[in-house]
Amino acid sequence: MLSKASANSARIAPRKARMIVDLVRGRDAAEALQLLQFTPKAGAPVILKILESAVANARQVGADLDKLFISKATVDKAANKFLRRWRPRAMGRATRVTKGVSHIHLELDAR
């Protein structure tokens, strides 16, 4: 583990973020950055920002940026934020409107 970056409670559903993380896991950092810039998915800008942060952290250590690759990338479900919104349901009941929130972690390593 050379450098890592994470975003806790990112306002994106875990299912959407996992799709993008699975796309870049195991790739070179430069290739992943370029791929994320042109991916038209909702999670791409969020993952791109985290990856840029991890690359900046590796640069502080003095790593060779051409040898970096994404060694570990995970997306976990965070606590629901329902923002006090309610949806009417059958027979006079109501349920919370839950919004997807994710914990995203990236680790870069050198080959």
C-alpha positions as a Python dict, from the first residue, in 0.01 Angstrom:
ca = {
    (1, 'M'): (0, 0, 0),
    (2, 'L'): (166, 317, -121),
    (3, 'S'): (-115, 568, -84),
    (4, 'K'): (-485, 567, -20),
    (5, 'A'): (-781, 801, -34),
    (6, 'S'): (-1141, 765, 71),
    (7, 'A'): (-1474, 943, 67),
    (8, 'N'): (-1704, 870, 355),
    (9, 'S'): (-2076, 937, 317),
    (10, 'A'): (-2054, 1020, -54),
    (11, 'R'): (-2400, 1103, -188),
    (12, 'I'): (-2417, 830, -448),
    (13, 'A'): (-2588, 493, -428),
    (14, 'P'): (-2346, 203, -367),
    (15, 'R'): (-2478, 14, -671),
    (16, 'K'): (-2388, 303, -902),
    (17, 'A'): (-2046, 355, -743),
    (18, 'R'): (-1957, -17, -753),
    (19, 'M'): (-2016, -24, -1128),
    (20, 'I'): (-1746, 240, -1179),
    (21, 'V'): (-1507, 98, -918),
    (22, 'D'): (-1524, -244, -1085),
    (23, 'L'): (-1435, -73, -1412),
    (24, 'V'): (-1109, 78, -1281),
    (25, 'R'): (-992, -180, -1024),
    (26, 'G'): (-653, -326, -1123),
    (27, 'R'): (-580, -68, -1392),
    (28, 'D'): (-288, 174, -1408),
    (29, 'A'): (-362, 506, -1241),
    (30, 'A'): (-307, 712, -1558),
    (31, 'E'): (-530, 481, -1762),
    (32, 'A'): (-801, 492, -1495),
    (33, 'L'): (-790, 873, -1480),
    (34, 'Q'): (-839, 897, -1854),
    (35, 'L'): (-1113, 635, -1851),
    (36, 'L'): (-1305, 814, -1576),
    (37, 'Q'): (-1291, 1148, -1755),
    (38, 'F'): (-1487, 1007, -2048),
    (39, 'T'): (-1725, 770, -1866),
    (40, 'P'): (-2082, 906, -1879),
    (41, 'K'): (-2198, 746, -1555),
    (42, 'A'): (-2314, 920, -1236),
    (43, 'G'): (-2035, 772, -1023),
    (44, 'A'): (-1747, 866, -1252),
    (45, 'P'): (-1688, 1223, -1120),
    (46, 'V'): (-1695, 1102, -759),
    (47, 'I'): (-1446, 819, -820),
    (48, 'L'): (-1230, 1050, -1034),
    (49, 'K'): (-1197, 1296, -748),
    (50, 'I'): (-1097, 1022, -505),
    (51, 'L'): (-844, 879, -751),
    (52, 'E'): (-689, 1223, -805),
    (53, 'S'): (-657, 1257, -429),
    (54, 'A'): (-484, 919, -402),
    (55, 'V'): (-242, 1015, -681),
    (56, 'A'): (-166, 1343, -502),
    (57, 'N'): (-101, 1149, -180),
    (58, 'A'): (140, 921, -366),
    (59, 'R'): (314, 1223, -514),
    (60, 'Q'): (378, 1353, -160),
    (61, 'V'): (556, 1028, -72),
    (62, 'G'): (770, 1060, -386),
    (63, 'A'): (637, 762, -579),
    (64, 'D'): (695, 701, -949),
    (65, 'L'): (360, 797, -1100),
    (66, 'D'): (405, 579, -1409),
    (67, 'K'): (418, 263, -1196),
    (68, 'L'): (105, 327, -989),
    (69, 'F'): (-198, 102, -1022),
    (70, 'I'): (-523, 64, -828),
    (71, 'S'): (-454, -228, -599),
    (72, 'K'): (-768, -214, -386),
    (73, 'A'): (-1098, -38, -439),
    (74, 'T'): (-1410, -92, -230),
    (75, 'V'): (-1756, 59, -199),
    (76, 'D'): (-1961, 3, 116),
    (77, 'K'): (-2311, 112, 204),
    (78, 'A'): (-2321, 399, 452),
    (79, 'A'): (-2596, 490, 696),
    (80, 'N'): (-2914, 604, 522),
    (81, 'K'): (-2994, 970, 513),
    (82, 'F'): (-3365, 1012, 473),
    (83, 'L'): (-3372, 1392, 511),
    (84, 'R'): (-3717, 1379, 676),
    (85, 'R'): (-3899, 1308, 355),
    (86, 'W'): (-4193, 1074, 346),
    (87, 'R'): (-4377, 890, 71),
    (88, 'P'): (-4746, 803, 101),
    (89, 'R'): (-4824, 430, 98),
    (90, 'A'): (-5132, 217, 103),
    (91, 'M'): (-5396, 236, 377),
    (92, 'G'): (-5284, 576, 509),
    (93, 'R'): (-4930, 471, 596),
    (94, 'A'): (-4606, 646, 505),
    (95, 'T'): (-4246, 530, 454),
    (96, 'R'): (-3919, 717, 454),
    (97, 'V'): (-3758, 822, 127),
    (98, 'T'): (-3406, 680, 165),
    (99, 'K'): (-3116, 820, -31),
    (100, 'G'): (-2813, 612, -126),
    (101, 'V'): (-2493, 697, 60),
    (102, 'S'): (-2156, 522, 13),
    (103, 'H'): (-1815, 485, 173),
    (104, 'I'): (-1558, 461, -109),
    (105, 'H'): (-1193, 359, -50),
    (106, 'L'): (-908, 345, -305),
    (107, 'E'): (-552, 222, -256),
    (108, 'L'): (-266, 270, -500),
    (109, 'D'): (45, 58, -515),
    (110, 'A'): (354, 42, -736),
    (111, 'R'): (416, -243, -979),
}
